[in-house]
Amino acid sequence: CLFVCLFVCLLVFSFLHTAHLDVSYNNLVGSIPSEMGMLQTLTTLVMEKNRLTGTLPSSLGRLTNIVKLNFFTNKLNGTIPKELGRLERADSMNFRVNFFEGLMPQEICVLREAGSLRELRVECAVECSCCEVYDICKFEN
């Protein structure tokens, strides 16, 4: 029993101290747990091409070491949390091919305007003055 407990503790410790988490193309279903915000050593979080649903947890704003955040091609919905504006080291955020709506939070646009956030991609349904514009959005409006 002690060996199993030590093994589990080591697994949890290593997971909490991982820098890159890429779970793309795994057919993951369900919502993103708010506990993801506890992985504060993450620099890369890529969850593209799954079947994730629900809203993005605001706790992701605690991932202050994030450089790349990618949720491309899922079934996520709601608004993009303003707490993601705390991710001052972010270079790339991709929210495309989901069901997000509303306004892009000004807190995220500030990162874009400061030059740290090089790439910001969203759906046409998200009103965004600081995002990259796609030709398809021009035709839809």
Short mmCIF file of the C-alpha atoms (twelve columns), coordinates in Angstrom:
data_MODEL
# 
_entry.id   MODEL 
# 
loop_
_atom_site.group_PDB 
_atom_site.id 
_atom_site.type_symbol 
_atom_site.label_atom_id 
_atom_site.label_alt_id 
_atom_site.label_comp_id 
_atom_site.label_asym_id 
_atom_site.label_seq_id 
_atom_site.Cartn_x 
_atom_site.Cartn_y 
_atom_site.Cartn_z 
_atom_site.pdbx_PDB_model_num 
ATOM 1   C CA . CYS A 1   0.000   0.000  0.000   1 
ATOM 2   C CA . LEU A 2   2.832   2.395  0.791   1 
ATOM 3   C CA . PHE A 3   4.385   1.752  -2.633  1 
ATOM 4   C CA . VAL A 4   1.065   2.512  -4.366  1 
ATOM 5   C CA . CYS A 5   0.643   5.727  -2.367  1 
ATOM 6   C CA . LEU A 6   4.175   6.844  -3.215  1 
ATOM 7   C CA . PHE A 7   3.634   6.017  -6.882  1 
ATOM 8   C CA . VAL A 8   0.379   8.014  -7.001  1 
ATOM 9   C CA . CYS A 9   2.023   10.937 -5.196  1 
ATOM 10  C CA . LEU A 10  4.886   10.929 -7.708  1 
ATOM 11  C CA . LEU A 11  2.425   10.864 -10.613 1 
ATOM 12  C CA . VAL A 12  0.454   13.790 -9.218  1 
ATOM 13  C CA . PHE A 13  3.663   15.722 -8.474  1 
ATOM 14  C CA . SER A 14  5.027   15.185 -11.999 1 
ATOM 15  C CA . PHE A 15  1.690   16.118 -13.575 1 
ATOM 16  C CA . LEU A 16  1.517   19.318 -11.514 1 
ATOM 17  C CA . HIS A 17  5.023   20.221 -12.682 1 
ATOM 18  C CA . THR A 18  4.669   19.420 -16.363 1 
ATOM 19  C CA . ALA A 19  5.367   22.189 -18.876 1 
ATOM 20  C CA . HIS A 20  3.630   20.881 -22.008 1 
ATOM 21  C CA . LEU A 21  0.237   19.246 -22.187 1 
ATOM 22  C CA . ASP A 22  -1.005  18.269 -25.636 1 
ATOM 23  C CA . VAL A 23  -4.084  16.046 -25.676 1 
ATOM 24  C CA . SER A 24  -5.035  16.714 -29.294 1 
ATOM 25  C CA . TYR A 25  -6.825  14.117 -31.438 1 
ATOM 26  C CA . ASN A 26  -7.889  11.987 -28.457 1 
ATOM 27  C CA . ASN A 27  -11.687 12.175 -28.843 1 
ATOM 28  C CA . LEU A 28  -11.924 13.646 -25.348 1 
ATOM 29  C CA . VAL A 29  -15.505 14.395 -24.314 1 
ATOM 30  C CA . GLY A 30  -16.983 16.458 -21.506 1 
ATOM 31  C CA . SER A 31  -16.022 19.785 -20.035 1 
ATOM 32  C CA . ILE A 32  -12.618 21.152 -19.111 1 
ATOM 33  C CA . PRO A 33  -12.275 20.866 -15.332 1 
ATOM 34  C CA . SER A 34  -11.596 24.037 -13.365 1 
ATOM 35  C CA . GLU A 35  -8.721  22.168 -11.702 1 
ATOM 36  C CA . MET A 36  -6.724  22.707 -14.917 1 
ATOM 37  C CA . GLY A 37  -5.918  26.117 -13.432 1 
ATOM 38  C CA . MET A 38  -3.788  24.349 -10.831 1 
ATOM 39  C CA . LEU A 39  -1.224  23.332 -13.480 1 
ATOM 40  C CA . GLN A 40  0.589   26.631 -13.119 1 
ATOM 41  C CA . THR A 41  3.865   25.360 -14.607 1 
ATOM 42  C CA . LEU A 42  2.229   24.775 -17.997 1 
ATOM 43  C CA . THR A 43  3.689   26.735 -20.877 1 
ATOM 44  C CA . THR A 44  1.704   24.890 -23.551 1 
ATOM 45  C CA . LEU A 45  -1.896  23.688 -23.372 1 
ATOM 46  C CA . VAL A 46  -3.181  22.185 -26.612 1 
ATOM 47  C CA . MET A 47  -6.581  20.466 -26.631 1 
ATOM 48  C CA . GLU A 48  -7.451  20.712 -30.319 1 
ATOM 49  C CA . LYS A 49  -9.568  18.291 -32.347 1 
ATOM 50  C CA . ASN A 50  -11.525 16.704 -29.493 1 
ATOM 51  C CA . ARG A 51  -15.196 16.829 -28.519 1 
ATOM 52  C CA . LEU A 52  -14.913 19.044 -25.462 1 
ATOM 53  C CA . THR A 53  -18.124 20.821 -24.422 1 
ATOM 54  C CA . GLY A 54  -19.189 23.496 -21.976 1 
ATOM 55  C CA . THR A 55  -17.498 26.772 -21.196 1 
ATOM 56  C CA . LEU A 56  -13.847 27.578 -20.617 1 
ATOM 57  C CA . PRO A 57  -13.180 27.716 -16.867 1 
ATOM 58  C CA . SER A 58  -12.048 31.131 -15.617 1 
ATOM 59  C CA . SER A 59  -9.404  29.288 -13.551 1 
ATOM 60  C CA . LEU A 60  -7.346  28.982 -16.763 1 
ATOM 61  C CA . GLY A 61  -6.392  32.585 -16.031 1 
ATOM 62  C CA . ARG A 62  -4.083  31.209 -13.310 1 
ATOM 63  C CA . LEU A 63  -1.857  29.559 -15.951 1 
ATOM 64  C CA . THR A 64  0.431   32.576 -15.951 1 
ATOM 65  C CA . ASN A 65  3.332   30.730 -17.621 1 
ATOM 66  C CA . ILE A 66  1.268   29.823 -20.690 1 
ATOM 67  C CA . VAL A 67  2.800   30.683 -24.045 1 
ATOM 68  C CA . LYS A 68  0.449   28.648 -26.267 1 
ATOM 69  C CA . LEU A 69  -3.258  28.015 -25.605 1 
ATOM 70  C CA . ASN A 70  -5.170  26.058 -28.253 1 
ATOM 71  C CA . PHE A 71  -8.784  24.832 -28.179 1 
ATOM 72  C CA . PHE A 72  -9.221  24.588 -31.986 1 
ATOM 73  C CA . THR A 73  -12.061 22.327 -33.181 1 
ATOM 74  C CA . ASN A 74  -14.137 21.318 -30.177 1 
ATOM 75  C CA . LYS A 75  -17.705 22.033 -29.112 1 
ATOM 76  C CA . LEU A 76  -16.953 24.656 -26.474 1 
ATOM 77  C CA . ASN A 77  -19.449 27.482 -25.999 1 
ATOM 78  C CA . GLY A 78  -20.239 30.631 -24.066 1 
ATOM 79  C CA . THR A 79  -17.954 33.601 -23.774 1 
ATOM 80  C CA . ILE A 80  -14.185 33.682 -23.531 1 
ATOM 81  C CA . PRO A 81  -13.267 34.412 -19.893 1 
ATOM 82  C CA . LYS A 82  -11.719 37.805 -19.173 1 
ATOM 83  C CA . GLU A 83  -9.352  36.059 -16.739 1 
ATOM 84  C CA . LEU A 84  -7.345  34.842 -19.749 1 
ATOM 85  C CA . GLY A 85  -6.141  38.436 -19.957 1 
ATOM 86  C CA . ARG A 86  -3.820  37.579 -17.040 1 
ATOM 87  C CA . LEU A 87  -1.769  35.351 -19.344 1 
ATOM 88  C CA . GLU A 88  0.848   37.994 -20.078 1 
ATOM 89  C CA . ARG A 89  3.360   35.491 -21.497 1 
ATOM 90  C CA . ALA A 90  0.888   34.132 -24.039 1 
ATOM 91  C CA . ASP A 91  2.090   34.288 -27.619 1 
ATOM 92  C CA . SER A 92  -0.768  32.348 -29.225 1 
ATOM 93  C CA . MET A 93  -4.441  31.714 -28.396 1 
ATOM 94  C CA . ASN A 94  -6.707  29.760 -30.736 1 
ATOM 95  C CA . PHE A 95  -10.432 29.446 -30.015 1 
ATOM 96  C CA . ARG A 96  -11.596 28.725 -33.591 1 
ATOM 97  C CA . VAL A 97  -14.120 26.092 -34.694 1 
ATOM 98  C CA . ASN A 98  -16.145 26.122 -31.483 1 
ATOM 99  C CA . PHE A 99  -19.383 27.824 -30.488 1 
ATOM 100 C CA . PHE A 100 -18.065 30.863 -28.613 1 
ATOM 101 C CA . GLU A 101 -20.022 34.116 -28.797 1 
ATOM 102 C CA . GLY A 102 -20.163 37.599 -27.345 1 
ATOM 103 C CA . LEU A 103 -17.325 40.084 -27.057 1 
ATOM 104 C CA . MET A 104 -13.634 39.327 -26.822 1 
ATOM 105 C CA . PRO A 105 -12.659 40.601 -23.359 1 
ATOM 106 C CA . GLN A 106 -10.727 43.859 -23.423 1 
ATOM 107 C CA . GLU A 107 -8.229  42.272 -21.013 1 
ATOM 108 C CA . ILE A 108 -7.156  39.919 -23.823 1 
ATOM 109 C CA . CYS A 109 -7.052  42.687 -26.436 1 
ATOM 110 C CA . VAL A 110 -4.656  44.598 -24.167 1 
ATOM 111 C CA . LEU A 111 -2.217  41.674 -24.477 1 
ATOM 112 C CA . ARG A 112 -2.571  41.808 -28.248 1 
ATOM 113 C CA . GLU A 113 -2.028  45.562 -28.373 1 
ATOM 114 C CA . ALA A 114 1.039   45.291 -26.104 1 
ATOM 115 C CA . GLY A 115 2.582   42.957 -28.664 1 
ATOM 116 C CA . SER A 116 2.990   39.918 -26.432 1 
ATOM 117 C CA . LEU A 117 0.002   38.053 -27.902 1 
ATOM 118 C CA . ARG A 118 1.091   37.531 -31.498 1 
ATOM 119 C CA . GLU A 119 -1.759  35.239 -32.605 1 
ATOM 120 C CA . LEU A 120 -5.405  35.472 -31.512 1 
ATOM 121 C CA . ARG A 121 -7.957  33.428 -33.454 1 
ATOM 122 C CA . VAL A 122 -11.695 33.224 -32.802 1 
ATOM 123 C CA . GLU A 123 -14.992 32.475 -34.496 1 
ATOM 124 C CA . CYS A 124 -16.854 35.103 -36.448 1 
ATOM 125 C CA . ALA A 125 -19.566 35.033 -33.743 1 
ATOM 126 C CA . VAL A 126 -17.108 36.588 -31.284 1 
ATOM 127 C CA . GLU A 127 -16.994 40.328 -31.739 1 
ATOM 128 C CA . CYS A 128 -13.328 41.203 -31.613 1 
ATOM 129 C CA . SER A 129 -11.542 44.364 -32.649 1 
ATOM 130 C CA . CYS A 130 -8.081  42.937 -31.960 1 
ATOM 131 C CA . CYS A 131 -8.389  39.460 -33.512 1 
ATOM 132 C CA . GLU A 132 -7.178  38.179 -36.827 1 
ATOM 133 C CA . VAL A 133 -9.955  38.584 -39.379 1 
ATOM 134 C CA . TYR A 134 -10.737 35.746 -41.748 1 
ATOM 135 C CA . ASP A 135 -12.232 36.256 -45.200 1 
ATOM 136 C CA . ILE A 136 -15.232 34.117 -44.262 1 
ATOM 137 C CA . CYS A 137 -16.065 36.578 -41.451 1 
ATOM 138 C CA . LYS A 138 -16.055 39.462 -43.912 1 
ATOM 139 C CA . PHE A 139 -18.695 37.690 -46.018 1 
ATOM 140 C CA . GLU A 140 -20.876 36.723 -43.051 1 
ATOM 141 C CA . ASN A 141 -21.207 40.279 -41.694 1 
# 
